[in-house]
Amino acid sequence: MWTITNDLVENGKKIGTSSCDYDEAKAVMVKHRFRLLTDDGDIYYEGLSDDCDSQHAFAPLDDFGEGYAGCTEIHYFDGQTWSQL
């Protein structure tokens, strides 16, 4: 489950874009910060996910970032640094 919280390329147009299983009632589970980046290292979107270390953690990139905006990387914040998954 994931949601976009910051849109850096379309003036906020995609804020609120979420996975098909996103449920506002379970939003407390969506606590892992992520960024979607292009192969040039440009940050296009930021958001929150319920997973940061399994195959499911790629869902924001697979479901939205890659096909919609051409993003090629997803990075997660561990509390101190951003790391590519």
C-alpha positions in Angstrom: 0.0 0.0 0.0 1.4 3.4 -1.0 0.5 7.0 -1.7 2.2 10.0 -3.3 2.6 12.9 -0.9 4.8 15.3 -3.0 4.8 15.9 -6.7 7.9 17.8 -7.8 7.2 17.8 -11.6 3.5 18.5 -12.1 2.8 21.3 -9.6 1.2 18.9 -7.1 -1.2 17.3 -9.7 -0.3 13.7 -8.6 -0.5 14.2 -4.8 -2.9 11.6 -3.5 -2.2 9.1 -6.2 -2.3 5.8 -4.4 -2.1 2.1 -4.9 -5.4 0.3 -5.7 -5.3 -1.3 -2.2 -4.8 2.1 -0.4 -7.2 2.5 2.5 -7.3 5.8 4.5 -8.4 3.8 7.5 -5.1 2.0 7.5 -3.0 5.0 6.7 -1.1 4.6 10.0 0.6 1.6 8.4 2.0 3.7 5.5 5.0 5.1 7.3 8.1 4.4 5.1 9.2 7.4 3.1 10.2 6.9 -0.5 11.4 8.9 -3.5 10.9 8.1 -7.2 13.8 9.2 -9.4 14.8 9.2 -13.0 18.0 7.7 -14.3 19.5 11.2 -14.2 18.9 11.3 -10.5 16.0 13.8 -10.6 13.5 13.4 -7.9 10.0 13.4 -9.4 7.8 12.1 -6.6 7.9 11.4 -2.9 5.5 9.3 -0.9 4.8 6.8 1.9 4.6 3.0 1.7 3.7 0.2 4.1 6.9 -1.7 3.1 10.5 -0.7 2.6 12.5 -3.9 2.3 10.6 -6.7 0.5 9.7 -7.1 -3.2 6.4 -5.3 -2.4 8.5 -2.2 -1.6 9.0 -1.7 -5.4 5.2 -1.3 -5.9 5.3 2.6 -6.1 7.9 2.3 -8.9 6.3 -0.6 -10.6 2.7 0.5 -10.3 3.1 4.2 -11.0 6.6 5.8 -11.3 8.1 3.7 -14.1 5.1 3.6 -16.5 3.7 7.0 -15.8 6.8 9.2 -15.5 9.7 7.1 -16.6 11.2 6.8 -13.2 13.9 4.1 -12.9 14.8 4.1 -9.1 13.1 4.1 -5.8 14.9 5.2 -2.6 13.7 4.7 0.9 14.6 6.9 3.9 16.0 5.0 6.9 15.8 8.0 9.4 19.2 9.4 8.4 19.9 8.7 4.7 18.2 7.8 1.5 19.1 4.4 0.1 18.3 2.9 -3.3 16.3 -0.3 -3.1 
